[in-house]
Amino acid sequence: MREETDLAAPPRGPEHDADPTETPGFVEAALGAIETRDVEALKALVADLHESDLARLLEALPPADRPQLIELLGSDFDFAALTELDETVRVQILEELPTQTVVDGVRELESDDAVYILEDLDDAGKQEILAHLPIPERAALQRSLDYPEESAGRRMQTEFIALPPFWTVGQTLDYVGETEGLPETFFEVFVVDPTYRLTGSVPLDRLLRTKRGVKLGEVVTPDRHVVNATDDQEDVARVFERYNLISSPVVDDAGRLVGVLTIDDIVDVIQEEADEDLKALGGVAGDEELSDSFWYIARSRFSWLLLNLIAANLASFVISLFEGELERMVALAVLMPIVASQGGNAGTQTMTVAVRALATRELRASNARRVVARELLVGLFNGVVFAVIMAVVVFARFGIADLGFVIALAMIINLLAAAFGGIMIPLALDRLKVDPAVSSGPFVTTVTDVVGFFAFLGIASLWF
């Protein structure tokens, strides 16, 4: 048994803290209400929680208590909170809940949130939920689920207002004010022809400022930034960012209006894509989450660690070619890691900039030559500066002027190689349709290690 908690006046996190789970006693109060099945106390505790804060509470609870909280709250539980959870936690909860509970929750959601929840389930789980939905709702969700993963069709909301051009502003305003089942939030009214092909849109501010007798066809604005349902969500996010869009219509290949994307969906896309790229640069799977199991994380990281091990063995082989020189001059072994390390850091800097520029489409064929030249100049400049620094340090430390010259020359060569590899490897991988964020790291590290060791030890063997 858990300690009894005073539930008469539970702490109310949202009024004081951004994260209610950080409020002393808040999670304990929720656990106590769940254990005693005190529905009223639990409802009072979470009544004012935003969906994201409710998701925080779910994550803070032990796994066995999460489905119980949802079932106890019943219709008062906001299923949109599940969209704020890690995928692993969300799937675990859905698998534990009765099918009818999930069906009822999904029906309360906007279509984009419903698709977001359903797409993580296996095919059997998805079909089981869809089979319990009314045919119109099932067809709309299935249509969105049939679009490619990470496409605009998966992200779009299928609830929107589309009217013919001969409707007047007055008719439109009356329709919006009196019709139930319209989207909770919308920014424009779309105008379509009899075949549902998009003609354009009328923003709400223009609609409210226009006389009631004016027809929509007279005030419609052609949409310049129409999204195709099969467009990649990252490309769509870039359009929103570039043109400061709040929403955009989504059409199918025939030009028929099938949905709308709004800025809240795009913010999620930007965050997910940035998170995925950042993890990939570190050799971590883009879908790895804190809630994942030990075994899944170990397996996902193994392949890149194995590739790095192969690269390290290649560098070790290069070192073994100069065993005689290393035995004759211990100073070479002491200084050798400095050259490789400096090149590795420089290569990582260049690679990070290149990968991000490719992801945002800032680096293109039209400016690639200029960017490559700039990175080589940066590599040369840094190489010369650090060469002078290391020459002075080596001479002061070992008193061998020739050794200072050797490491200086090796430093210049390796930083140039780092700059060249850091920019050209991502460009080459992108040209081959391989994600440079995922694959560039091991290759750049191999180049800087091999070139660094070979340049330093090779020049030393020839010089001495």
MARMI-930361 format. One record per residue: residue in three letters; x, y, z of N, C-alpha, C, O in turn. Coordinates in steps of 0.2 Angstrom, whole numbers, plus 5000, padded with zeros to 4 digits. Example, Ala and Ser with C-alpha at 12.3 -4.5 7.8 and 13.67 -1.06 7.14 Angstrom:
residues 2
ALA506649725039506249785039506649845039507149835042
SER506449895035506849955036506450005039506750065040
END
This chain:
residues 464
MET500449945000500050005000500450065000500950075004
ARG500250114996500650184996500450225002499850205005
GLU500850275004500650315009499950355007499850375002
GLU499550365012498950395011499150475010499550505013
THR498750505005498950565003498250615004497750585002
ASP498350665006497750715007497550735000497850774997
LEU496950714998496650724992496150784992495850804987
ALA495950804998495450854999495650924995495250954992
ALA496250934996496550994992497150984989497751004991
PRO497150944983497750924980498150984977497851034975
PRO498750984977499151034974498951044966498950994963
ARG498951104964498751124957499351154954499451204954
GLY499651104950500351124947500251174942500651224942
PRO499751174937499751224931499751294933499851344929
GLU499451314939499351374941500051404944500151474944
HIS500551364945501151394948501751374944502251404944
ASP501751314941502351284937502151264930501651244929
ALA502651274926502551254919502451174919502151154915
ASP502851134923502751064923502451044930502751044935
PRO501851024930501451004936501750944940501750944946
THR502150904936502450844940503050864944503250824948
GLU503250924943503750954948503450984954503850994959
THR502850994954502551014960502550964966502250914965
PRO502750984972502850934977502150904979501650934980
GLY502150834979501550794981501050784975500550754976
PHE501150814969500650814964500550744961500050714961
VAL501150714959501150644957500850594962500450544961
GLU501150604968500850564974500150564975499750514976
ALA499850624974499150634975498750594969498250564970
ALA499050594963498750564957498750484959498250454957
LEU499350464961499450394963498950364968498650314968
GLY498850414973498350394978497650384976497350344978
ALA497450434972496850434969496650374964496150344964
ILE497150354961497150294956497050234961496650184959
GLU497450224966497450164970496850154974496550104974
THR496550214976495850214980495350214975494750214977
ARG495450224968494950234963494450284965493850284964
ASP494750344967494350404969494350444963494750484962
VAL493750434959493750464952493650544953493950584949
GLU493250564958493150634959493750674961493850724958
ALA494150644965494750674967495250674961495650724960
LEU495250624957495750624951495450674946495950704943
LYS494850684945494550734940494750804943494950844939
ALA494650814949494850874952495550894951495750954950
LEU495950844952496750854951496950874944497350914944
VAL496650844939496850854932496450894928496550904922
ALA495950924931495350964928495651024923495451034918
ASP496151054926496451114923497051104919497351144916
LEU497251034918497851024915497851024907497351004904
HIS498351054904498351054897498550984895498850954899
GLU498450974889498550904886499350884887499450824888
SER499750934886500450914887500650904894501150864895
ASP500350944899500450924906500150864908500450824912
LEU499650844905499350774906499750724904499850674907
ALA500050734898500550684896501150684901501450624902
ARG501350734903501950734908501750694914502150654917
LEU501150694916500850664922500850584920501150544924
LEU500650564914500650494912501350464912501450414915
GLU501850504910502550484910502850474917503250434918
ALA502550514921502850514928502550454932502850434937
LEU501950424930501650374933502050304932502250294926
PRO501950254936502250184934501850164928501250174928
PRO502150114924501750094918501050064920500650074916
ALA501050024925500349994927499850044928499250024927
ASP499950104931499450154933499250194927498750224928
ARG499650194922499450244916498750224913498350264913
PRO498650164911497950144908497450154913496850174912
GLN497550144920497050154925496850224925496250234926
LEU497250274925497150344925496650354920496150394921
ILE496750334914496350344908495650314909495150354907
GLU495650254911494950224912494550254917493950264917
LEU494950274923494550314928494250374926493750394928
LEU494650414922494350484920493850474914493450514914
GLY493850414911493350404906493350464901493850474898
SER492750494899492650544894492950604896493050654892
ASP493150614902493550674904494250674903494650724903
PHE494550614900495250614898495250634891494950614887
ASP495750684890495850714884496350664880496950664882
PHE496150634875496550584871497150624867497650594865
ALA497050684867497550724863498250724867498750734864
ALA498150704874498750704878499250644875499850644876
LEU498950594872499350534870499850564864500350524863
THR499650614861500050634855500750674858501150684854
GLU500750684864501250724867501750674871502250694873
LEU501650604870502050554874502550524869502450534863
ASP503050494872503550464868503150404864502650374867
GLU503350384859503050334855502950264859502450234859
THR503550244862503550184866503050184871502650134872
VAL502950244875502450244881501750244878501350214880
ARG501650284872501050284869500750214867500250194868
VAL501250174864501050114861500850064867500350024867
GLN501250074872501150024878500450044881500149994883
ILE500250104882499650124885499050094880498550074883
LEU499150114873498550084869498450014869497949994868
GLU499049974870498949904870498649884876498349824876
GLU498649914882498349894888497649924889497249894892
LEU497449974885496749994885496249954882496449924877
PRO495649944884495149914880495049944873495050004873
THR494849904868494749934862494249984861494350034858
GLN493649974865493150024865493350094868493150144865
THR493750094873494050154876494450194871494350254870
VAL494850154867495250184862494850214856494950274854
VAL494350174854493850194849493550264851493450314847
ASP493250264857492950324860493350384860493250444858
GLY494050374862494450424862494650454856494750514855
VAL494750404851494950424844494450464841494550514837
ARG493850454842493250484839493250554841492950604838
GLU493450574847493450644850494050684847494050744848
LEU494550654844495050694841494950724834494550694831
GLU495350774833495450794826495750744822496150704825
SER495650744816495950684811496650674812496950624812
ASP497050734812497750734812498050694818498550664818
ASP497750714824497950684830497750614830498150564833
ALA497150594827496950524827497450484823497650424825
VAL497650504817498150474813498750464817499150414816
TYR498950514820499650514824499650464829500150434830
ILE499050444832499050394837499050324834499350284836
LEU498650324829498550254825499150234821499250174821
GLU499550274819500050254814500550214818500950184814
ASP500650224824501150184828500950114829501450074831
LEU500350104829500150034830500249984824500350004819
ASP500349924826500449874820499849864816499249894818
ASP499849834811499249834806498649804809498049824808
ALA498749744813498149714817497849764822497249764822
GLY498249804825497949844830497649904827497049924829
LYS497849934821497549984818496849964815496349994816
GLN496849904812496249874809495749864814495149874813
GLU495949844820495449824825495149894828494549894829
ILE495549944828495250014830494750034825494150054826
LEU495050034818494650064813493950024812493450054810
ALA493949964813493349924812492749944817492249924815
HIS492949974822492449994827492150064826491750084829
LEU492450094821492250164819491750164814491650124810
PRO491350224814490850224809491150234802491750254801
ILE490850214797491150204790491450274788492050274785
PRO491050334788491350394786492050414789492550434786
GLU492050404796492650414800493250364798493750384798
ARG493050304798493550254796493850264789494450264788
ALA493450284784493650294778494150354777494650354774
ALA493950414781494450474781495050454785495650474782
LEU495050414790495750404793496150354789496750354789
GLN495750304786496150254782496450294776497050274774
ARG496150344773496450374768497050414770497550414766
SER497050444776497650474778498250424780498850434778
LEU498050364782498550314784498850284778499350254778
ASP498450284772498750254766499250304763499650274759
TYR499350364765499850404762500550384765500550354771
PRO501050404762501750374764501850404771501650464773
GLU502250374775502450394782502850464781503250464776
GLU502850504786503150574786502950614779503350654777
SER502350604777502150644771501650694774501350684779
ALA501450744770500950794772500250764773499850784777
GLY500150704769499450674770499350644777498850634779
ARG499950624780499950594787499850644792499550634797
ARG500050704790500050764795499350804794499250844799
MET499050804789498550854788497950834792497850784794
GLN497550884793496850884796496350874791496350924786
THR495850834791495450824785494750864787494250864783
GLU494750894793494150934794494351004792494851034794
PHE493951034787494051104784493351124782492851084781
ILE493351194780492751214777492851234770493251274768
ALA492451204765492551214758491851224755491351194756
LEU491851284752491151304749491251324742491751334739
PRO490651324738490651344731490751424730490551454735
PRO491051444725491151514724490551554723490551614724
PHE489951524722489351564721488951584728488551624728
TRP489251554733488951574740489151644742489751664740
THR488751674745488851744747489251744754489251694757
VAL489551804756489851804762489351794768489451764773
GLY488751824767488251814772488051744773487951714779
GLN487951704767487851634768488351594772488251554776
THR488951614770489551584773489551594781489651554785
LEU489451654783489451674790488951644794489051614799
ASP488351634791487851604794487951524794487851494800
TYR488251494789488451424789488951414795488951364799
VAL489451454795489951444800489751454807489951414812
GLY489251504808488951514815488451464817488351454823
GLU488151424812487551384814487751304813487351264816
THR488251294810488351224808488851184814489351214816
GLU488651134816489051094821489451044817489451034811
GLY490051024821490550984818491051014813491450974810
LEU491051074813491651114810492251114814492251094820
PRO492851124811493451124814493451164820493151224820
GLU493751144825493851194831494251254830494051314832
THR494751254826495151304824495251304816495451254814
PHE495151364813495251374806495451444805495251484808
PHE495751454799496051524797495751544791495851604789
GLU495451504787495151524781494551484778494551424781
VAL494251504774493751464770493951444763494151494760
PHE493951384762494251364755493651364750493051354751
VAL493851384744493351384738493451334733494051334731
VAL492951294732493151234727492651234722492051264722
ASP492751204716492351194711491851134712491951104717
PRO491451114707490951064708491350994709491050944712
THR491950984706492350924707492850924713493250884714
TYR492750974717493150984723493851004722494251004726
ARG493951034716494651054715494751124718494251164718
LEU495251134721495351204724495451264720495851264715
THR495051314721495051374718495451424721495851464718
GLY495451424728495851474732495551474739495151424741
SER495651524742495351534749495251604751495451654748
VAL494851614756494651674758494851684766494451644770
PRO495351724768495551724775494951754779494551794776
LEU494951734785494351754790494351824790493751854791
ASP494951864791494851934792494551964786494152014786
ARG494651944780494351974774493651954774493251994772
LEU493451894776492751874776492351924780491851944779
LEU492651934786492251974791492252054789491752084791
ARG492652074785492652144782492352154776492252214773
THR492052104773491652104767490952104768490652074772
LYS490552144763489852144764489552084763489752044759
ARG488952064766488652004766488451984759488351924757
GLY488252024754488052014748488551994743488351964737
VAL489152004744489751984740489851914739489851874745
LYS489951884733490051814732490751794734491251834733
LEU490851734736491551714738492051714732492651734733
GLY491751704726492151704720492451764719492951774715
GLU492151824721492451894720492951914725493351954723
VAL493051874730493551894735494051834736494451844741
VAL493951784733494451724734495151744731495251784726
THR495651714735496351724733496651664731496651614735
PRO496951654725497251594723497851574728498251614730
ASP497851514731498351494735498951474731499051434727
ARG499551514733500151504730500551454733501051424729
HIS500451434739500851384742500351324744500251304750
VAL500151284739499751224740500151164741500751164737
VAL500051124745500451064747500151004744499450994744
ASN500550964741500250894738500250844744500750844748
ALA499750804745499750754750500350714751500450684756
THR500650694745501250654745501950694747502450654747
ASP501950754747502550794749502850774755502450764760
ASP503450774756503850754762503650814767503750874765
GLN503550794773503350844778503950894780503850944782
GLU504550874779505150914780505150974775505251024776
ASP504950954768504951004763504351054764504451114763
VAL503851024767503251064768503451114774503251174774
ALA503751094779503951134785504451194782504351244785
ARG504851174777505251224775504851284771505051344771
VAL504351264768503951314764503551354769503551414769
PHE503351324775503051364780503451414783503351474784
GLU504151394784504651434787504851494782504851554784
ARG504851474776505151524771504551584770504751634769
TYR503951564770503451604768502951624774502451664773
ASN503151614780502851634786502051614786501651654787
LEU501951544784501251524783500951504790501351484794
ILE500351514791499951484797499651424795499551384799
SER499351414789499051354786499151354779499351404775
SER499051294776499051284769498651224767498551174770
PRO498251234761497851174759498251124756498751124754
VAL497951064757498251004754497850964749497250964750
VAL498150954743497750924738498050854736498650844737
ASP497650814732497850754730498150764723498250824720
ASP498350714719498650724713498250754708498450774703
ALA497550744709497050774704496950844706496550874702
GLY497250874711497150944713496450954717496251004718
ARG496250894719495650904724495850914731496350884733
LEU495450954734495650974741495450914746494950884746
VAL495950894750495850834754496050854761495850814766
GLY496350904763496450924770496850994770496851024766
VAL497051004776497351064778497951054783497851014788
LEU498451084782499051084787499051154791499051204788
THR499151144797499151214801499851214805500251164805
ILE499951274807500651284810500851244816501451224817
ASP500351224820500451184826500751114824501151084827
ASP500551084818500751024815501451034813501950994814
ILE501651094810502251104807502851114812503351094811
VAL502651144818503051154823503351084826503951074827
ASP502851034826503050974828503550944823503950904825
VAL503350954817503850924811504550954812505050914812
ILE504551014813505251044813505651024819506251004819
GLN505251014825505550984831505850914830506350894832
GLU505350874827505550804826506150794821506650754822
GLU506150834815506650834811507350854813507850824812
ALA507350904817507950934820508250884825508850874826
ASP507750854829507950804834508250744831508750714833
GLU507950724825508150664821508850674818509350634819
ASP508950734816509650754813510150754818510750734817
LEU510050784824510550794829510750724832511350714833
LYS510250674833510350614835510850574829511250534831
ALA510650584823510950544818511750564817512150524816
LEU511850634819512550654819512950624824513550614823
GLY512650604829512950564835512950484834513150454839
GLY512650464828512650394827512150364831512150304833
VAL511550394833511050374837510450364832510350414828
ALA510050314832509450314828508950364830508850384835
GLY508650394824508250454825507650444829507350494832
ASP507350374830506750364833506950344840506450314844
GLU507550344843507750324849507450374854507550434854
GLU507150344860506850394865507050364872507250314873
LEU506950414877507150394883506750334886507050304891
SER506150324884505750274886505950204883505650154885
ASP506350204878506550134875506850094879507150114884
SER506850024878507149974882507849974881508149994876
PHE508249944886508949934885509149894879509649914875
TRP508749844877508949794872508849834865509349824861
TYR508349874864508249914858508749964857509049964851
ILE508949994862509450054862510150014860510550044856
ALA510349964863510949934862511049904855511549914852
ARG510449874852510449854845510549914841510949904836
SER510149964842510150024837510850054837511050084831
ARG511250054842511850094842512450044840512950074838
PHE512349984840512849934839513149944832513749944831
SER512749954827513049954820513550004819514050004815
TRP513350064821513750124820514450114825514950144822
LEU514350084830514950074834515450024831516050034831
LEU515149974828515549924824515849964818516449944817
LEU515550004815515850044809516450084811516950084808
ASN516350114817516850154820517450114822518050134821
LEU517350054824517850004826518249984820518849974821
ILE517949974815518249954808518750014806519250004804
ALA518450074807518850134805519450144810519950154807
ALA519350124816519950134821520450084819521050094820
ASN520250024817520749964815521149984809521649974808
LEU520750024804521150044798521650094800522250094798
ALA521450144805521950194807522550154811523150174810
SER522350104815522850064818523350034813523950034815
PHE523050014808523549974803524050024800524550014799
VAL523750094799524250144796524750154801525350164799
ILE524650154807525150164813525650114812526250124813
SER525450044811525849994812526349994806526849964806
LEU526250024801526650034795527350074797527850074794
PHE527250114802527850154805528150134811528350174815
GLU528050064813528250044820529050064821529250084826
GLY529450054816530150074816530250144818530650154823
GLU529950194815530050264817529750274824530050314827
LEU529250244826528950254833529450224838529550254843
GLU529750174836530250144841530850194842531150194847
ARG531050224836531750264836531550334840532050364843
MET530950354839530850424842530150424846529550424843
VAL530150414852529550414856529150474856528550464857
ALA529450524854529050594854528550584848528050614849
LEU528650544843528150534838527550504841526950524839
ALA527550454845526950424848526650474853526050474853
VAL526950514856526650564860526250614856525750644859
LEU526550644851526250694847525750674842525350714840
MET525750604840525350584835524550594836524250614831
PRO524350584842523650594843523350664842522750674841
ILE523850714843523650784843523450794836522950834835
VAL523850774831523650784824522950754822522550794819
ALA522850694824522250664822521650694826521150704823
SER521750704832521250734836520950804833520450824832
GLN521450844831521350914829520950904822520550944821
GLY521150864818520850854812520150824812519750844809
GLY520050784817519350754819518950804821518350804819
ASN519150854825518650904827518550954822517950974821
ALA519050974818518951014812518450984807517951014804
GLY518550914806518050884801517350884804516850884800
THR517250874810516650874813516250934812515650944811
GLN516650994813516351054813516051064805515551094804
THR516551054801516351064794515751014792515251034788
MET515750954794515250904793514550924795514050924792
THR514550954802513950974805513651034801513051034800
VAL514051084799513751134795513551114788512951134786
ALA513851064785513651044778513051004779512551014775
VAL512950954784512350914785511750954786511250944783
ARG511851004790511251054792511051094786510451104784
ALA511551114782511451154776511051114771510651134767
LEU511251044770510951004765510250994768509750984764
ALA510150984774509450964777508951024776508351014774
THR509251084776508751144775508751174768508451224766
ARG509151134764509151154756509551214755509451244750
GLU509951244760510351304759510951284755511151324751
LEU511151224755511751204751511451164745511151114746
ARG511551194739511351164733511851164728512451184729
ALA511751134722512251134717512451194714513051204712
SER512051244715512151314713512751354717513151394714
ASN512751334723513251364728513751314731514151334735
ALA513751254729514151204732514851214731515251214735
ARG515051244725515751254723516051314728516651304730
ARG515651364729515851414733515951394740516451414743
VAL515451354742515551334749516151284750516451294756
VAL516251244746516851194746517451234746517951224750
ALA517551284742518151334742518151364748518751374751
ARG517651394751517651424758517951384763518351404767
GLU517651324763517851274769518551254768518951244773
LEU518851244762519551234761519951294763520551284766
LEU519751354762520151414764520151414772520651434775
VAL519551394775519551394782520051344785520351354790
GLY520051284782520451234784521151254783521651234787
LEU521351284777522051304776522251354782522851354784
PHE521851404783521951454788522051424795522651444798
ASN521651384797521651354803522251314804522651304809
GLY522451274798522951234798523651264799524051244803
VAL523751324796524351364796524451394803524951394806
VAL523851414806523851444813524051394818524551404822
PHE523751334818523851284823524551254821524851224826
ALA524751254815525451224813525951264817526451244820
VAL525951334816526451374820526351364827526951364831
ILE525751364830525751354837526051284839526451284844
MET525951234836526251164838526951164836527351134840
ALA527251204831527951204830528251234836528851204838
VAL528051284839528351324844528251274851528751274854
VAL527651244852527651204857528051144857528351124862
VAL528151114851528551054851529351074852529651034855
PHE529551124849530251144850530351164857530851144860
ALA529851194860529951214868529951144872530351144877
ARG529651094870529551034874530050984873530350954877
PHE530250974866530750924865531450954862531950924862
GLY531451014860532051054858532251024851532851024850
ILE531851004847531950974841531651014835531051004835
ALA531951054832531651104827531351064821530851084819
ASP531651014819531450974813530750944815530350934811
LEU530750914821530050884823529550934823528950924822
GLY529650994825529151054825528951064818528351074817
PHE529351064813529251074806528751014804528351024800
VAL528950954806528550894803527850894806527350884802
ILE527750914812527050914815526650974812526050974811
ALA527051024810526651084807526451064800525851084799
LEU526851034796526651014790526050964790525650974786
ALA526150914795525550864795524950904797524350874795
MET524950954802524350984804524051024798523451014798
ILE524351054794524151084788523751034784523151044781
ILE524150984782523850934778523150904781522650894777
ASN523150884787522550854790522050904791521450874790
LEU522150964792521551004793521251024786520651034785
LEU521651024781521451024774521050964772520450974769
ALA521250904774520850844773520250844776519750824774
ALA520250874783519650874787519150914783518550904783
ALA519350974781518851024778518550994771517950994770
PHE519050954767518850924761518350874763517750864759
GLY518550824767518050764769517450794772516950764771
GLY517450844776516850864780516350894776515750884777
ILE516550924770516050944765515850904760515350894757
MET516350864757516250824751515950754753515550734749
ILE516050724759515750664760514950674761514550634758
PRO514750724765514050734765513750754758513150724756
LEU514050794754513850804747513750744743513250734739
ALA514250694743514250634740513750594742513350564738
LEU513650584748513050544751512450564749511950524748
ASP512350634749511650664747511550654740510950634738
ARG512050654736511950644729511750564727511450554723
LEU512050524732511850454731511250434735511050374735
LYS510850484737510150474741510250434747509850404749
VAL510850444750510950414757510950474762511250524761
ASP510650464768510550524773511250544775511550504779
PRO511550604774512150614776512250624784512750614786
ALA511650644787511650644794511850584797512150584803
VAL511550524794511650464797512350434796512650404800
SER512650444790513150404787513850444787514350414786
SER513850514788514450554787514950544792515550534791
GLY514750534799515250534804515750484804516350504804
PRO515650424803516150374803516650384797517250374798
PHE516350404791516850414785517250474787517850474785
VAL517050534789517450584791517950574796518550594795
THR517750534801518250514806518850474803519350484805
THR518650424799519150384796519650424792520250414792
VAL519350474788519750514784520250554788520850554786
THR520050584793520550624797521050584801521550604802
ASP520750524803521250484807521850454802522450464804
VAL521550424797522050394792522550444789523150434789
VAL522250504787522650554784523150584789523750594788
GLY522850594795523250624801523850584802524450604803
PHE523750514804524250474805524750464800525350464801
PHE524550454794524950444788525350504786525950494785
ALA525050564787525450624785525950634790526550644788
PHE525850634797526350644802526850594802527450614802
LEU526750524802527250474802527550474796528150454795
GLY527250484790527550474783528050534783528650514780
ILE527850594784528350644784528950634788529550654787
ALA528750614794529350604799529850554797530450564798
SER529550494794530050444791530450464786531050454785
LEU530150514781530550534776531050594778531650594776
TRP530850634783531250684786531850664790532450684789
PHE531750614794532250594799532650534796533150504799
END
